[in-house]
Amino acid sequence: MKRKMLISAFLLTFALGAQAQEGTTHVATEVHNLTNTTNTLEQQQKALEQQQKLEKLKAKNEKDAARKLEKQQKAAEKAQKDAAKKQKQLEKKQKAELKRQNNIVKAQKKVDRQNQKVLKAQQQYTKDEAKLANKIAKGKLTPMDELKAKAKLVKQQTAISKLELDLKKYEMSLQGLKK
């Protein structure tokens, strides 16, 4: 742009020089026109430079705004992911607690069933022991039948001991789950 201005100024000067021989009044008019043209070109150049600066500034502001918006979007996405992660962890904890509660209920049922088995076995033992004592008191048993009945009672007592041992295992398991 400056080059064009210099060339046009040079050409005008050259033309003016040639015309100076024709007349000085015409030269003054041309110089005045040349000065006006040069001033106009300089003003246009300044306006163009200002417009370019404004466009650059506008582009920079748009980039900054885009970066800021992108950062906000990333922050929002991260917050959303964190919230989803926390929700997942909470659901996992709730599921684990529910499973633990179900296991406690199952263990309690096992303890109750085993307790019923022990009570039933003890009642049967007591009943069989009372029958044996009654038969011995009446003298209706032979020594062989008496031994068989006592062996049966010993087997029942062993079974009761095994049932009580299982009951203790179930109770300990239940206590472990409750902690």
C-alpha positions in Angstrom: 0.0 0.0 0.0 2.8 2.4 0.9 4.6 1.4 -2.2 1.7 2.3 -4.4 1.5 5.6 -2.6 5.1 6.3 -3.2 4.9 5.3 -6.8 1.8 7.4 -7.4 3.5 10.3 -5.6 6.6 9.9 -7.7 4.5 9.8 -10.9 2.6 12.8 -9.8 5.8 14.6 -9.1 7.2 13.6 -12.4 4.0 14.7 -14.1 4.1 17.9 -12.2 7.6 18.5 -13.2 6.7 18.1 -16.8 3.7 20.3 -16.4 5.7 22.9 -14.5 7.1 24.1 -17.7 3.6 24.7 -19.0 2.5 26.7 -16.1 2.9 27.3 -12.5 -0.8 27.6 -11.7 -1.6 24.3 -13.1 1.3 22.9 -10.9 -0.1 24.4 -7.7 -3.5 22.8 -8.4 -1.9 19.4 -9.1 0.2 19.7 -5.9 -2.9 20.5 -4.0 -4.7 17.5 -5.6 -1.7 15.3 -4.9 -1.6 16.4 -1.3 -5.3 15.7 -0.9 -4.9 12.3 -2.6 -2.0 11.4 -0.4 -3.9 12.5 2.7 -6.9 10.5 1.6 -4.7 7.4 1.0 -3.1 7.8 4.4 -6.5 8.1 6.0 -7.7 5.0 4.2 -4.6 3.1 5.2 -5.0 4.1 8.9 -8.7 3.1 8.7 -7.7 -0.2 7.2 -5.1 -0.8 9.9 -7.6 0.1 12.6 -10.2 -2.3 11.0 -7.6 -5.1 10.9 -6.7 -4.4 14.6 -10.4 -4.6 15.5 -10.8 -7.8 13.5 -7.8 -9.3 15.3 -9.1 -8.2 18.7 -12.5 -9.6 17.8 -11.0 -12.9 16.8 -9.0 -13.0 20.0 -12.0 -12.3 22.1 -14.0 -15.0 20.3 -11.2 -17.5 20.9 -11.0 -16.6 24.6 -14.8 -16.9 24.9 -14.6 -20.3 23.1 -11.9 -21.5 25.5 -13.8 -20.2 28.5 -16.9 -22.0 27.3 -15.0 -25.2 26.7 -13.5 -25.0 30.2 -16.9 -24.6 31.7 -18.3 -27.5 29.7 -15.4 -29.7 30.8 -15.9 -28.7 34.4 -19.6 -29.4 34.1 -18.9 -32.8 32.5 -16.4 -33.6 35.3 -18.9 -32.6 38.0 -21.5 -34.8 36.3 -19.1 -37.7 36.1 -18.1 -37.2 39.8 -21.8 -37.2 40.8 -22.4 -40.3 38.8 -19.4 -42.0 40.4 -20.6 -41.0 43.9 -24.1 -42.3 43.1 -22.6 -45.6 41.8 -20.5 -45.9 45.0 -23.6 -45.2 47.1 -25.6 -47.8 45.3 -22.8 -50.3 45.7 -22.7 -49.7 49.4 -26.5 -50.0 49.7 -26.4 -53.2 47.7 -23.6 -54.6 49.9 -25.6 -53.6 53.0 -28.7 -55.2 51.7 -26.8 -58.4 50.9 -25.3 -58.3 54.4 -28.8 -57.9 55.9 -30.1 -60.8 53.8 -27.2 -63.0 54.9 -28.0 -62.1 58.5 -31.6 -63.1 58.0 -30.5 -66.4 56.4 -28.0 -67.1 59.2 -30.7 -66.3 61.8 -33.1 -68.8 60.1 -30.3 -71.4 60.2 -29.8 -70.8 63.9 -33.6 -71.0 64.5 -33.9 -74.3 62.6 -30.9 -75.8 64.3 -32.2 -74.7 67.6 -35.5 -76.5 66.8 -33.7 -79.6 65.8 -31.8 -79.6 69.1 -34.9 -79.1 71.2 -36.8 -81.8 69.3 -33.8 -84.2 69.7 -33.6 -83.3 73.5 -37.4 -83.9 73.9 -37.1 -87.3 72.1 -34.2 -88.2 74.4 -36.1 -87.2 77.5 -39.1 -89.1 76.3 -37.0 -92.3 75.5 -35.2 -92.0 78.8 -38.4 -91.8 80.7 -39.8 -94.9 78.9 -36.6 -96.8 79.7 -36.7 -95.8 83.4 -40.4 -96.8 83.5 -39.7 -100.2 81.9 -36.7 -100.8 84.3 -38.9 -99.9 87.3 -41.6 -102.3 86.2 -39.0 -105.0 85.5 -40.2 -105.7 82.0 -36.8 -105.5 80.3 -34.2 -108.2 79.9 -30.6 -107.3 80.4 -30.1 -107.4 76.6 -33.0 -105.1 75.9 -31.8 -102.8 78.6 -28.4 -102.5 76.9 -30.0 -101.9 73.5 -32.1 -99.1 75.0 -29.1 -97.5 76.8 -27.1 -97.7 73.5 -29.9 -96.0 71.7 -29.9 -93.2 74.4 -26.1 -92.8 74.0 -26.5 -92.5 70.2 -29.3 -89.9 70.8 -27.0 -88.0 73.2 -24.2 -88.0 70.6 -26.6 -86.7 67.9 -27.7 -84.0 70.3 -24.1 -83.0 71.0 -23.4 -82.8 67.2 -26.6 -80.7 66.7 -25.5 -78.4 69.5 -22.0 -78.0 68.0 -23.6 -77.1 64.6 -25.8 -74.6 66.5 -22.8 -73.0 68.0 -21.2 -72.7 64.6 -24.3 -71.1 63.2 -24.5 -68.7 66.1 -20.8 -67.7 65.7 -21.4 -67.1 62.0 -24.4 -64.9 62.8 -22.4 -62.9 65.3 -19.6 -62.4 62.7 -22.2 -61.1 60.2 -23.7 -58.7 62.7 -20.4 -56.9 63.4 
